[in-house]
Every structure is written in C-alpha cells, then in structure tokens.
Amino acid sequence: MTLTKKVVATVALILGATAAAASPALANNAMPVSPGGSQTTVVTPQDSHAP
C-alpha cells in the first residue's frame, strides 16, 4: 500500500470509531413527542361572567 492509501485507511478507521462511540450519546438525547402531550396544562377560567 502506498502512503496515501495508508493515511486514507487510518482516517476512515478513526472516523468510524468516533461515529460508533458517539452514536449512543446521540440516541439518548432523542425525546419522543406525544401529539396530545400528557404534560400539557389545561387552564380554565375561574371567573367567566362579565361584571
């Protein structure tokens, strides 16, 4: 192998290892979004009549 091929192979190996190490961390940040959200707050007016 020539020096250029060795450098390209080494860089590809390093990038592959970095991507494999980073992918679980990226997956942990994914948060599912529910359409009706169970965390939504319902606000009802307590005094709805006009004075």
C-alpha positions in Angstrom: 0.0 0.0 0.0 1.1 3.5 -0.7 1.4 6.1 2.0 -1.7 7.9 0.7 -3.8 4.7 0.9 -2.5 4.1 4.5 -3.4 7.6 5.5 -6.9 7.3 4.0 -7.4 3.9 5.7 -6.3 5.3 9.0 -8.6 8.3 8.8 -11.5 6.2 7.8 -10.9 3.9 10.8 -10.7 6.8 13.2 -13.9 8.3 11.8 -15.7 5.0 12.1 -14.6 4.5 15.7 -15.6 8.0 16.6 -19.0 7.6 15.0 -19.6 4.3 16.8 -18.6 5.9 20.1 -20.8 8.9 19.6 -24.0 7.2 18.3 -25.3 6.0 21.7 -24.9 9.5 23.2 -26.8 11.0 20.3 -29.6 8.4 20.7 -30.0 9.3 24.4 -31.0 12.8 23.5 -33.9 11.9 21.3 -37.1 12.7 23.1 -40.4 11.4 21.8 -43.1 13.9 21.3 -46.7 12.9 22.1 -49.3 14.7 20.0 -51.6 15.5 22.9 -48.8 15.6 25.4 -49.6 14.2 28.8 -47.7 17.2 30.3 -49.9 19.9 28.9 -51.6 22.1 31.3 -55.3 22.8 31.0 -56.2 26.3 32.1 -59.8 27.0 32.8 -61.1 30.5 33.6 -62.4 30.7 37.2 -64.4 33.9 36.7 -66.0 33.8 33.2 -69.0 36.1 33.8 -69.0 39.8 32.8 -69.5 42.4 35.6 
